[in-house]
Amino acid sequence: MNLEWLKFAWLNTLRNRRRSFVTVAIAALGTAAILLAGGFALFTYQALAQSSARSTGHLIIGQAAQFTDDEDQPLQHGLAGVEALKTRLLADDAVRQVLPRIDFSGLASNGDKTVVMMAAGIDPDAEFAIKGPFLTVTAGRVLTSDQRGQVMLGEGLARSLKARPGAQITLMSATTEGALNALDLEVAGVFSTGIPEVDKRLVYCDLATAQKLLVTDKVSSLGLFLDTIDSTAASRVRIQAALPGLAVRTWLDQAVFYRSVKDLYNRIFGALGMIIGVIVVFVVTNAMAMAIVERTRETGTLRALGTLPGQLVRGFALEGLMLGGAGAALGAAVALAISVALLVFPVQMPPPPGRSVGYPLQVTIDPLLYAATLAAMLVLAAAASAIVARQAVRRPIVDALAHV
């Protein structure tokens, strides 16, 4: 019996092929739009998550005050005994690398001009090996641990100081005791982060040079890089229990930009999905309403022959299900084809606000997103058809047979 009703529903959708084609086409466009927009949002989330985790580490360890209070002097809330702590952390199977970091500010001078800088002391060999190409070297080379007393300058800062690789500059900063200290250093390279405002101030130096300038053996924090980003939550609980005197933050706690973009995109694409869903429902509803009106005498005849109203409603719901299902399947195929095409034929997006470099346009193919979208389209189409049909099939049989 079910197969017969499916056959009737299929044949009924072919009675007005032009209307059915338009309905399927609009449902396909709506489905494709939802899948492409959702896939783009997922790609953006994944890219920003990886970028944020690569910048800070999956976990960040420091004194609790380091994350909540301002320092009155450099490394007031710094970590001591770093080597022993690193050895202890590396014993965890999920930890791939531990990167110490010193964040400080001061002045950079070429002798004639002095500008404000934001500096980071890093372990160069481990930093560039574990993080990968997180910046673009535009001149010179990256820092190495075996050549101390060198720095890398952001592109904007190097331009302001007229500094090129091999030039000498002076870094000045307050020490941990509050005195002023200065070091003459050689420029090893010039880099760009892709964010012009950051490039105007950022300086990288090796950890030993930063500690020498600040007269300390402490570091600001330790960045832990795990085997996968999915290990973050479980590793945090485990490591926090092992280090009760320290604070353990996740990359998500520090990723303000990521959270802001995700909240914004969720609202934008959520509203877009709702609008498209409403449009598809109205299109299917309109198509089914026209079909029901055209077949009023037919439904009256079927009622007179003993067909139950519920059976008629089921038949019309199956018609809507077929129209919505065909549109959803076609839209999913179109979205899948476009997503794959963007991988084969890359399209470069223009730089977003505040950045100087673009990024490749990609759409994530997420099985859960496809399944949820297809299911939603099927349910909405069937429900809309059933609601319209329910009112029509309950007309008195005499009135339905006399309908013109």
N, C-alpha and C positions, 0 to 999 in steps of 0.2 A: 504493500500500500504506500509506503514512504517513497519508493522509487517511482510510483505512478504520479504522486504529487510533485516530485522533483521534475518529472518529464513534463507535466502540465505547466509548471512554473517556467521552465525553459522555453516551451513553445509560446507561452503568453508574452515573454519578453521579446520574442521575435515578431510579434504582431505589428508593432510600430517600431521598426528598426532604427529609424532616424532618431526618435526620442530616446530609445535605449542607448544608442551610440553616444548621444550628447551627455546623457547621465553618466555612463561609464567613463567618458573622457574627463568630465569635471571631477569625478571621484578619483580618477587616476592622477590628475594634476594636484589635487589636494593631498593625496597620499604621498606623492613624490615630494611635494613641498615640505610636508612635515618631516619626512625621513631625511631630506637633505639639510634642512635647518637643524634638526636634532643631531644629525651626524656631525655637522660643522661645530655645533656647540660642544659635543663630546670631544672632538679633536682639539678644540681650544682648551677645554678643561685638562685634558691629558698633557698637552704641550706645556701649559702653564704649571701644572703640578710637577712635571719632570724638571722644568727650569728652576722652580722654587726649591725643590729638593736638591738639585745639583748645586745651587748657589750656597745654601746654608748647611747641607747635610740632612739626612733623613731625621736624625736626632741631634739636638744641640744641648751640650752639658755645660753648666756654669753655676756660679753662686746664684742663689735665689734673687739677691738684690741686683744682679747683673741685668735681669729681665724686667725689673720693676722700678728701680731707682736710678736717678742721674748720679754720675760720679763727680765728686768735688775735685778729684785729681786723677790722672791716668791710672788705670788698672786698680782703682780702689777696691773693686769687687772682683779682682782677677783670681785665676786659679794657680796654685803653686803645686810642685811635685808632679809635673805633667808627664814625665817619662814613665813613672811608676803607674800612673793612672791609665796611660795608653796601653801599657803591657797588660794591665788587668782587663781593659775593655776588649782588646784584641783576642782574648781567650774565649770570648763569646762567638759561637759558630756563625751567627747571623751578621757579625760586624766584619766588613771587608777592609775598611781603613778608618783611621782616626786622624783628623786634620786639625792641628792647633791653629789658632788665629788671634792676632792682636789688632784691635781697631783703635785708632787714635787720630787726633787732628793736630794741625799745626800750620806752619808756613813753609812754602817752597820758594827758593830764590835763585836767580841766575847771577846775582851780584848787582844788577841794575834794577831788577823788578822783583817784587815779592808778592805772592798771591796765597790765598787760603787754600789748604789742601785737606782732603780726607784720605787717610792712609790705612793700608792693611798689611800687616806682617804675616807672611805665610811660609809654609814649607814648600818651596817651588816644585821640587821633583814630584812629590806626592800630589800636590794641588793640581798640576796640569795633567798628571797621569790619570787620576781618578775622576776628575770633572770633565775631561775631554775638552773640545774646542768651545769654551764658554766665552771667549773673547777673540777678536780679530787683531792680529799683530800687523800693523800698517808700516812699521819701519823697525829695523834691528831684529832682535830675537827675544825669546822669553827668558826669564830668570832661571838660573840653575843653582843648586845648593853648593857646588864647589867653587863658585865665584861670588864671594860675598862683597858687600860694599857697593852693590848696584841696585838700581831701581828701574821700574817701568812706569811710564807716565801715560795718562789718558791723552787722547788726541787733542782735545781742547786745551788741556793744561800745557802740553808740550808746545802747542802753537802760541799760547800766551807768553811762555818763557823763552820762546825761540830756541828750544832745546831739541837736539837731534841725538841719535845714538852716538855715544862716545863723549858727549858734552858733560861738563861738571855742573852739578847743582847742589844747593845746600838745603837740607831739611832741618827745620827748627821745631821743637816741641817742648812742653813742660815735662819734667821727669816725674816719677812717682813721689818724689819729695817736694815737688812744687818749684824746683829750680828750672831755669831755661837751659836747654842743651841743643847743640847743633852738630851735624855731621856733613862732611863733604862727600858726595857720592857720584858715581858715574851712571849715566843713562844707558841702560842696556837695550831698551826697546820702547816703542810707542804703540799703543793699542787702542782699540775702540770697543766699547761694550754695546754699541748700537743705540745708546741713550745719551744724546749730546750734553745734557745737564750733568750727568755723572762723569762724562769724559773731561769736563772742565775742572774737576777737583780730585779725581781718584789717582792714587799712587800705590803701587805694589812694591814691597821690598821683602827680603828674606827675613825669617823670624829672628835670627841672631842680630841682624842690623837694627830691627825694631827694638829688641830688648836692650841693645847697647845705647840707642838713642834715649830710651825711657829709663835706663838704669834700673833694670828689674830682671827677674827670671820667671815672671808670671806670664800667663796668656789670658786673653779675654774670655775665650770659650773653646770648647772642643766640638768639632763637627763629626758626627758618626755617619759613615756611609754603609748601608746595609746591603744584603744580597738582592732584595727587591723592595720596592716602595710599599708593597702590601705587608711587609713584615714590621712596618713602623709601629703600629699600635701594640702588638704583642711584645716587641722588643722594648718599647718604652716602659711597660709595666715591669718587665724582668729587670731592666737596668736600673730603674728607679728604686726597686726593692734592694738592689745590691749597693746603691749609693744614696743612702737616706739623707746624708748631709748636703747633697747637691740637688739642683733643679734640673730636670730633664724635660726639654720642650721638643715638640715635633716640628717638622717643616711647616705643617699647616698652621701651627700657632704663630709662626713668624711671617706667613705668606698673606699679608694684608691685601696686596694687589690681586692675588688669586681669588680670595674670598669675595672681594668687591666685584670682580668680573663675573664670577659664577652667579652671584646674586642677581646682577643686572641681566645676564643672559637668560637665567631661569625665568625672570619676569617677562622679558621680551619674547622669547620663543614659546613660553607657556601661553601667553596671550595670543600669539600667532597661531599656535596649534588649536586653541579654542575657537578662534575666528574661522579657520579653515574647516574645522569639524562642523560648526554651525552651518556653513555654506553647503557642505556636502549633504548634511541632513535635510536642508531645505530643498536642495535639488532633487534628492531621492523622493522626498515627500511630495513635491510638486508633480514629478513623473508618475508616481503611484496614484495620486489623487486624480489626475487626468485619466489614467487607465481605469480606475474604479468607476468614475463617472461614465465613461464610454461603455462600460460593461454592466451598467446597472440592471438592464433587463436580463442580461445573462445571469447575474447573481440571483435575481428574483426567480428565474426559471429553476436554477439549481436548488434554491430554497424550497420551491414548490415540489421538487422531486425528492425532498427529504434530506438534502445536504445541511449539516448543522452550521450555524454561524461561526463556531470555532474552527471548523474545517476550512471555511472560506478565508477566515483571517489568517490561518496558517498558510494557505496557498498564496495569498498576497504577500505575506511576510517572506516566504521563500523567494518570490519574485524580487523583492527588494534586496534580499540577501544575495541573490545572484548578481544583480546589478552592482551593488556595493562591493561584493567580493571580486567580481571581474575588474572593477575599477581599482580596487586596492592592490590586486595582484599585478595589474599592468603598471600602476604607479610604483610599486616596489621594484619591479624589473627596470623601470626607467631610472629610479634612484640608484640602484645597484650598478647599472651601466655607467652612469655619470660618475659615481664614486670611483669605479675602477679606471675610467678614462682619465681622471685627475691624477691617478698614480702613474699611468703610462705617459700622459702628456701633461707635465707639470704646468701649473698656472701660478704666477707670482703675484701675491697681494701687495698693494702699496703699503708703505710704512704706517703703522698706527700712530695716533697722537703721542708726541714725546719721544719717538724713536726715529732713527735715521736709516734703518734697513727694513725691507719688507720680509715676508715669510711665505712659504708655499701654501697654496689653498688645497686643503685635503678634507675629505669627509669620512669620518669613521663608520665602518660597516659593523654595526652592533646587532647581533642576533636578537637580543632582548628588546631593543627598540623596534626592530622590524616586526617581531611577534606581537608586541603590545599595540603597535599602530594598526596592523592588519586586524587584530581581534577587535579593537575599538571601532574600526570602520564597519566590520561585519555586524557588530552588535547595534551600532547606531542606525545602519541602513535597515536592518530587520525590525528594530523597534519602531522607527519612523513609519515604515510601511504598515506594521500591525496597528499602530494607533490610528492612522488614517482609515484603514480598512474596517476597524472595529465599529466606527460610527456608521459607515455605509451599509454594512451587511445586516444591521439591525433594523433597517427600514421595513415597514410592513410589506408583505409579499405582493399585495395588490398594487401598492404604490410603485414598487420596483418594476412590476410587469407593465404598468401604464406609463413608465418614464419614456420620454421622447428625447 
